[in-house]
Amino acid sequence: MELEKLFNQNFLYDLSFFNFENAITATYFADSDLNIIKFNKNFRSLFNSDVTLEGQNLLTLLGLLDVAQSYISEFKQMLNEEGKLLIHKIKIKVGDEERYFTLASTRTSSAFSDELIGVQGQLIDRTNEVTLQAKNEELLVENEKAFEELSFKTKRLEKISNQLAKYLSPQIYKNIFETDTDKVETYTRKKLSIFFSDIKEFTSLSDRLDPDLLAEIINEYLSEMTEIALKFGGTIDKFIGDAILIFFGDPETEGTTVDAEKCLNMAIAMRKRVGELDAVWKKEKGISEGLQVRMGISTGYCTVGNFGSVQRVDYTVLGSPVNLAARLEAACLPQEILVSPETKGLVNNLFEFEEKKPLKLKGFSGTIKPYQLIVNDEKEKRVAHSLHSSETLEVIVKKPDDLEKILKELKFIQDDYRAKLTKLEK
């Protein structure tokens, strides 16, 4: 009698697959034709109670679980060709719930009994893992979208910031964007030097000029004046048509005297540049009247900070020194620079002044004694040289006619440096 006849079939299966019931996966054993012979309770739980499993073909059962036909075909092909398979993620419908499993199967062999030759496999529940992975992927997509949106908003903010910088003086821009506080109603009282200028009879000039030519002229003029103001450290308060309001001493200051000195040097540099523009405009733009600018400067205590409404604020300066600078400018002759007594007192040893007749100015009790700033060619050259005394020299050629002037200016700078070096060597 053969040994296998000593054992019945169930005893062989129990002996060979003793861990079926203890397995945490859905485990099965089928014959060579994939007809189910043995399974555990986890495999049973995948199907409705009225479904008969024993003797049922495994491929048919996979179809009952709504497994995609492509996976069923892959299962059959790999098992026939390789004798084993591992499909990592199969979607299975258990009742009304969609779950995910890994399907692993292999053909078995036995020299002891033909009953043990077949296919053993298991379905490993990966639902939680797949769900978590899907959530992670969603988070990654959301993070990527958030990053793209942040990048877009950052670029947009940079663009707006760059555009806003054109409307604000660099000092004010820095004060707004580098301060930690969001309080906008801040203001303080400081001693400032105030500069006010405008173009004589600009209103009548603007009435006669073509709008495009007018825009070209005023933009060029304001650009040139702005460049000079920034190089001397002035805070540009505002443009009022052709008029310019600049102050020194806030938000940065080197002391009241230095602030006043810078303000006067700025006015000298502006006057010189206005003369150059005047010659160009007469020659190239046909403006026979030319460009004549008046300038007024005063020094005194002002209130400076944010002023305005709930909807809009403006960083500006208020006080009688502002009014005085405007009144002095209005009283100027073209190309004159009038300063207040206090400004003159601060820099009396640095500049030359001519006392003018006392003026009765609107808004001021009594009379004001103005002083005209005397500017000679040597003083203009020194101020112009100070504009180019940094380690790097920026030369902008705007018109071919400017080239000769620029070359002369560079020659003057070169000769000046050589003279200073000669003195040092001696």
C-alpha positions as CSV (number, residue, x, y, z in Angstrom):
1,M,0.0,0.0,0.0
2,E,1.3,3.5,-0.9
3,L,2.0,5.8,2.0
4,E,-0.3,8.5,0.7
5,K,-3.2,6.2,1.0
6,L,-2.7,6.1,4.7
7,F,-3.8,9.8,4.8
8,N,-7.0,11.2,3.5
9,Q,-7.1,14.4,1.4
10,N,-8.1,16.8,4.1
11,F,-5.4,15.6,6.4
12,L,-2.8,16.2,3.8
13,Y,-4.0,19.7,3.2
14,D,-4.2,20.5,6.9
15,L,-0.7,19.1,7.3
16,S,0.7,21.1,4.4
17,F,-1.2,24.4,4.9
18,F,-1.4,24.4,8.7
19,N,-1.1,28.2,8.9
20,F,-4.0,29.0,6.6
21,E,-6.4,30.1,9.3
22,N,-3.8,32.0,11.2
23,A,-2.7,34.0,8.2
24,I,-3.6,37.7,8.2
25,T,-3.9,37.7,4.4
26,A,-6.6,36.3,2.2
27,T,-5.0,32.9,1.4
28,Y,-6.1,30.2,-1.0
29,F,-5.0,26.9,-2.6
30,A,-6.2,25.8,-6.0
31,D,-5.5,22.9,-8.2
32,S,-3.5,23.1,-11.4
33,D,-6.6,24.4,-13.3
34,L,-7.1,27.1,-10.7
35,N,-10.2,25.5,-9.1
36,I,-10.3,26.5,-5.5
37,I,-9.6,23.7,-3.0
38,K,-8.8,25.4,0.2
39,F,-9.1,29.0,1.6
40,N,-9.1,30.8,4.9
41,K,-11.7,33.1,6.5
42,N,-10.0,36.3,5.2
43,F,-10.4,35.0,1.6
44,R,-14.0,34.1,2.4
45,S,-14.8,37.6,3.7
46,L,-14.1,39.1,0.3
47,F,-17.2,37.5,-1.2
48,N,-20.9,37.6,-0.5
49,S,-22.1,34.8,1.8
50,D,-24.2,33.2,-1.0
51,V,-21.1,32.7,-3.3
52,T,-19.8,29.2,-3.3
53,L,-16.0,29.2,-3.3
54,E,-14.9,25.6,-3.1
55,G,-14.5,24.2,-6.6
56,Q,-15.0,27.6,-8.2
57,N,-12.4,28.8,-10.6
58,L,-10.1,31.5,-9.2
59,L,-10.3,33.6,-12.4
60,T,-14.1,33.6,-12.1
61,L,-13.9,34.7,-8.5
62,L,-11.6,37.5,-9.4
63,G,-14.2,38.6,-11.9
64,L,-16.9,38.6,-9.2
65,L,-14.6,41.1,-7.3
66,D,-14.6,43.4,-10.3
67,V,-10.9,42.9,-10.9
68,A,-10.0,44.5,-14.2
69,Q,-9.9,42.0,-17.1
70,S,-6.3,43.2,-17.9
71,Y,-5.2,42.0,-14.5
72,I,-7.0,38.6,-14.9
73,S,-5.3,38.1,-18.3
74,E,-1.9,39.1,-16.8
75,F,-2.4,36.7,-13.9
76,K,-3.1,33.8,-16.3
77,Q,-0.2,34.6,-18.6
78,M,2.5,35.1,-15.9
79,L,1.4,32.0,-14.1
80,N,1.6,29.9,-17.3
81,E,4.9,31.4,-18.4
82,E,6.8,31.9,-15.2
83,G,4.9,29.7,-12.7
84,K,4.6,32.7,-10.3
85,L,3.4,36.3,-10.3
86,L,3.2,39.4,-8.2
87,I,0.8,42.2,-9.1
88,H,1.3,45.0,-6.7
89,K,-1.9,47.0,-6.8
90,I,-5.3,45.5,-7.8
91,K,-8.5,47.3,-7.2
92,I,-11.2,45.0,-5.7
93,K,-14.8,45.8,-4.8
94,V,-15.8,44.2,-1.5
95,G,-19.5,44.9,-1.1
96,D,-19.9,48.6,-1.8
97,E,-16.3,49.4,-0.8
98,E,-13.3,49.7,-3.2
99,R,-10.1,48.3,-1.7
100,Y,-6.6,47.6,-3.0
101,F,-4.7,44.4,-2.8
102,T,-1.4,42.9,-3.8
103,L,-1.9,39.5,-5.5
104,A,0.9,37.0,-5.1
105,S,0.7,33.4,-6.4
106,T,3.0,30.5,-7.3
107,R,2.6,27.0,-8.6
108,T,3.4,24.2,-6.1
109,S,5.0,20.8,-6.7
110,S,5.3,17.7,-4.5
111,A,7.1,14.4,-4.9
112,F,4.9,13.0,-2.1
113,S,1.4,13.5,-3.4
114,D,-0.3,14.7,-6.5
115,E,-3.0,16.4,-4.3
116,L,-0.4,19.0,-3.3
117,I,0.4,20.1,-6.9
118,G,-1.5,23.2,-7.7
119,V,-1.4,27.0,-7.1
120,Q,-1.0,28.7,-3.8
121,G,-1.5,32.4,-3.3
122,Q,-2.7,35.3,-1.2
123,L,-4.3,38.7,-1.5
124,I,-2.5,41.3,0.7
125,D,-4.7,44.2,1.7
126,R,-2.9,47.5,0.8
127,T,-5.9,49.8,1.1
128,N,-4.6,51.9,3.9
129,E,-1.2,52.2,2.2
130,V,-2.7,53.1,-1.1
131,T,-5.0,55.6,0.5
132,L,-2.2,57.2,2.4
133,Q,0.0,57.3,-0.7
134,A,-2.9,58.9,-2.6
135,K,-3.3,61.5,0.1
136,N,0.5,62.2,0.0
137,E,0.3,62.6,-3.7
138,E,-2.6,65.0,-3.3
139,L,-0.6,66.9,-0.8
140,L,2.4,67.0,-3.2
141,V,0.1,68.3,-5.9
142,E,-1.4,70.8,-3.6
143,N,2.1,71.9,-2.4
144,E,3.2,72.2,-5.9
145,K,0.2,74.3,-6.8
146,A,0.7,76.4,-3.7
147,F,4.4,76.8,-4.6
148,E,3.5,77.9,-8.1
149,E,0.9,80.3,-6.7
150,L,3.4,81.6,-4.2
151,S,6.0,82.1,-6.9
152,F,3.5,83.9,-9.1
153,K,2.4,86.1,-6.2
154,T,6.1,86.8,-5.3
155,K,6.9,87.8,-8.9
156,R,3.7,89.9,-8.9
157,L,4.7,91.5,-5.6
158,E,8.2,92.2,-6.9
159,K,6.7,93.8,-10.0
160,I,4.3,95.9,-8.0
161,S,7.2,96.8,-5.6
162,N,9.4,97.9,-8.5
163,Q,6.5,99.9,-9.9
164,L,5.8,101.4,-6.5
165,A,9.5,102.3,-6.1
166,K,9.1,104.8,-9.0
167,Y,6.5,106.7,-7.0
168,L,8.5,106.9,-3.8
169,S,11.8,108.3,-2.8
170,P,14.3,105.5,-2.0
171,Q,14.5,106.5,1.6
172,I,10.7,106.5,2.1
173,Y,10.5,103.2,0.2
174,K,13.1,101.6,2.4
175,N,11.3,103.0,5.5
176,I,8.0,101.5,4.5
177,F,9.2,98.0,3.3
178,E,11.9,97.4,5.9
179,T,10.0,98.4,9.1
180,D,8.4,95.8,11.2
181,T,5.4,97.8,12.2
182,D,2.2,98.1,10.3
183,K,1.3,101.4,11.9
184,V,0.9,104.0,9.2
185,E,0.0,107.1,11.3
186,T,3.6,107.6,12.5
187,Y,5.1,111.1,12.3
188,T,7.8,113.0,14.1
189,R,9.2,116.5,14.5
190,K,12.6,117.1,13.0
191,K,14.8,119.9,11.9
192,L,14.9,119.7,8.1
193,S,16.3,121.6,5.1
194,I,13.5,122.1,2.5
195,F,14.0,122.6,-1.2
196,F,11.3,123.9,-3.5
197,S,11.7,124.6,-7.3
198,D,9.6,125.2,-10.4
199,I,9.9,126.3,-14.0
200,K,9.2,130.0,-14.6
201,E,6.0,130.5,-16.7
202,F,5.6,126.7,-17.2
203,T,1.8,127.0,-17.4
204,S,1.9,129.3,-20.4
205,L,4.6,127.2,-22.0
206,S,2.5,124.0,-21.6
207,D,-0.4,125.7,-23.2
208,R,1.6,126.4,-26.4
209,L,3.4,123.1,-26.7
210,D,2.3,119.9,-28.3
211,P,1.2,117.4,-25.6
212,D,3.8,114.8,-26.7
213,L,6.6,117.3,-26.7
214,L,5.5,118.7,-23.3
215,A,5.5,115.2,-21.8
216,E,8.9,114.5,-23.3
217,I,10.3,117.7,-21.9
218,I,8.8,117.5,-18.4
219,N,9.8,113.8,-18.0
220,E,13.4,114.5,-19.1
221,Y,13.6,117.5,-16.7
222,L,12.1,115.6,-13.7
223,S,14.3,112.5,-14.4
224,E,17.5,114.7,-14.5
225,M,16.5,116.5,-11.3
226,T,15.6,113.2,-9.6
227,E,18.9,111.7,-10.4
228,I,20.8,114.6,-8.9
229,A,18.6,114.7,-5.8
230,L,19.2,111.0,-5.1
231,K,22.9,111.3,-5.6
232,F,23.0,114.0,-2.8
233,G,20.7,112.0,-0.6
234,G,17.6,114.1,-0.8
235,T,14.2,112.7,0.0
236,I,11.8,113.5,-2.9
237,D,8.5,114.4,-1.4
238,K,6.5,115.0,-4.5
239,F,6.2,116.5,-8.0
240,I,3.5,119.1,-8.4
241,G,3.3,119.5,-12.1
242,D,6.8,121.1,-12.9
243,A,7.4,121.9,-9.2
244,I,9.6,119.7,-7.0
245,L,9.6,119.4,-3.2
246,I,12.6,117.7,-1.6
247,F,13.8,117.6,2.0
248,F,17.0,116.6,3.8
249,G,17.2,115.2,7.3
250,D,14.6,112.4,7.2
251,P,14.5,109.4,7.3
252,E,18.3,109.6,7.2
253,T,20.4,112.5,8.5
254,E,24.1,113.3,9.0
255,G,23.3,116.3,11.1
256,T,21.6,119.6,10.4
257,T,24.6,121.3,9.0
258,V,25.5,118.5,6.6
259,D,21.9,118.2,5.6
260,A,21.8,121.9,4.7
261,E,25.2,121.7,2.9
262,K,23.9,118.7,0.7
263,C,20.7,120.6,-0.1
264,L,22.6,123.6,-1.4
265,N,25.1,121.5,-3.3
266,M,22.1,119.7,-4.9
267,A,20.6,123.0,-5.9
268,I,23.9,124.1,-7.5
269,A,24.1,120.8,-9.5
270,M,20.5,121.2,-10.6
271,R,21.1,124.7,-11.7
272,K,24.1,123.7,-13.8
273,R,22.2,120.8,-15.4
274,V,19.2,123.1,-16.1
275,G,21.5,125.4,-18.0
276,E,22.7,122.4,-20.1
277,L,19.2,121.3,-20.8
278,D,18.2,124.8,-21.7
279,A,20.8,124.9,-24.5
280,V,19.7,121.6,-25.8
281,W,16.0,122.4,-25.8
282,K,16.5,125.7,-27.6
283,K,18.6,124.0,-30.3
284,E,16.9,120.7,-30.8
285,K,13.3,121.3,-29.6
286,G,12.7,124.8,-30.8
287,I,11.8,126.2,-27.4
288,S,12.9,129.8,-27.8
289,E,11.9,130.8,-24.3
290,G,14.3,128.3,-22.9
291,L,14.2,126.7,-19.5
292,Q,14.3,129.0,-16.5
293,V,14.1,127.5,-13.0
294,R,13.7,129.2,-9.6
295,M,14.8,127.6,-6.3
296,G,14.0,128.3,-2.7
297,I,15.6,126.7,0.4
298,S,14.7,127.0,4.1
299,T,15.7,125.2,7.3
300,G,13.6,124.6,10.4
301,Y,11.5,122.3,12.5
302,C,8.9,120.4,10.5
303,T,6.5,117.6,11.2
304,V,7.3,114.7,8.9
305,G,5.6,111.3,8.5
306,N,2.4,109.7,7.2
307,F,-0.6,112.0,6.6
308,G,-3.9,111.4,4.9
309,S,-7.2,109.7,5.1
310,V,-8.2,106.2,6.1
311,Q,-8.1,105.1,2.5
312,R,-4.8,106.7,1.5
313,V,-1.8,108.2,3.2
314,D,1.1,110.2,2.0
315,Y,4.6,110.4,3.5
316,T,5.2,114.1,3.5
317,V,6.4,117.1,5.4
318,L,4.4,119.9,7.0
319,G,5.4,123.2,8.7
320,S,6.3,126.8,8.1
321,P,9.8,126.0,6.7
322,V,8.0,124.2,3.8
323,N,5.8,127.3,3.1
324,L,8.9,129.5,3.4
325,A,10.8,127.5,0.8
326,A,7.8,127.8,-1.5
327,R,7.5,131.6,-1.0
328,L,11.3,132.1,-1.5
329,E,11.1,130.2,-4.7
330,A,8.2,132.3,-6.0
331,A,10.2,135.5,-5.2
332,C,13.3,134.3,-7.1
333,L,14.5,135.6,-10.4
334,P,15.2,132.9,-13.0
335,Q,18.2,130.7,-12.1
336,E,18.4,132.3,-8.7
337,I,18.7,130.2,-5.5
338,L,17.2,132.0,-2.4
339,V,17.8,130.6,1.1
340,S,16.4,131.5,4.5
341,P,18.4,133.2,7.2
342,E,18.6,129.9,9.3
343,T,19.9,127.9,6.3
344,K,22.5,130.6,5.6
345,G,23.6,130.6,9.3
346,L,24.3,126.8,9.2
347,V,26.6,126.9,6.1
348,N,27.8,130.5,6.1
349,N,31.5,129.4,6.1
350,L,30.9,127.0,3.2
351,F,29.1,129.1,0.7
352,E,28.9,132.8,-0.4
353,F,25.7,134.7,0.0
354,E,24.4,138.1,-1.0
355,E,21.8,139.7,1.3
356,K,18.6,140.7,-0.5
357,K,16.0,143.2,0.5
358,P,13.6,142.0,3.2
359,L,10.4,140.5,1.8
360,K,6.9,140.5,3.1
361,L,5.7,137.0,2.4
362,K,2.2,135.7,2.5
363,G,1.6,133.6,5.6
364,F,4.4,135.2,7.6
365,S,4.2,138.0,10.1
366,G,6.8,140.7,9.6
367,T,9.5,140.5,6.9
368,I,11.9,137.8,5.9
369,K,15.5,138.6,4.9
370,P,16.4,136.2,2.1
371,Y,20.0,135.5,0.9
372,Q,20.9,134.7,-2.6
373,L,23.4,131.8,-3.0
374,I,26.4,133.0,-5.1
375,V,27.6,130.3,-7.4
376,N,30.7,130.8,-9.5
377,D,32.2,128.5,-12.2
378,E,34.7,127.0,-9.8
379,K,32.0,126.1,-7.3
380,E,29.9,124.5,-10.0
381,K,32.9,122.4,-11.1
382,R,33.6,121.2,-7.5
383,V,29.9,120.2,-7.1
384,A,29.8,118.5,-10.5
385,H,33.0,116.7,-9.5
386,S,31.5,115.4,-6.3
387,L,28.7,113.7,-8.3
388,H,31.4,111.5,-9.9
389,S,33.7,111.0,-7.0
390,S,32.6,107.4,-6.2
391,E,34.7,104.4,-7.2
392,T,32.7,103.8,-10.3
393,L,31.7,106.4,-12.8
394,E,28.5,106.1,-14.8
395,V,28.4,107.9,-18.1
396,I,25.1,108.1,-20.0
397,V,25.2,109.6,-23.5
398,K,21.8,110.8,-24.3
399,K,22.6,112.9,-27.4
400,P,25.5,113.0,-29.7
401,D,26.1,116.7,-28.9
402,D,26.6,115.7,-25.2
403,L,29.7,113.6,-26.1
404,E,32.1,116.5,-26.3
405,K,30.8,117.9,-22.9
406,I,31.2,114.5,-21.3
407,L,34.8,114.1,-22.6
408,K,35.7,117.5,-21.2
409,E,34.1,116.6,-17.9
410,L,36.1,113.3,-17.8
411,K,39.3,115.2,-18.7
412,F,38.6,117.6,-15.8
413,I,38.1,114.7,-13.4
414,Q,41.3,113.0,-14.6
415,D,43.4,116.2,-14.3
416,D,42.0,116.8,-10.8
417,Y,43.0,113.3,-9.6
418,R,46.4,113.7,-11.1
419,A,46.8,117.0,-9.2
420,K,45.8,115.4,-6.0
421,L,48.2,112.5,-6.5
422,T,51.1,114.9,-7.2
423,K,50.4,116.7,-3.9
424,L,50.4,113.4,-2.0
425,E,53.7,112.4,-3.6
426,K,55.3,115.7,-2.5
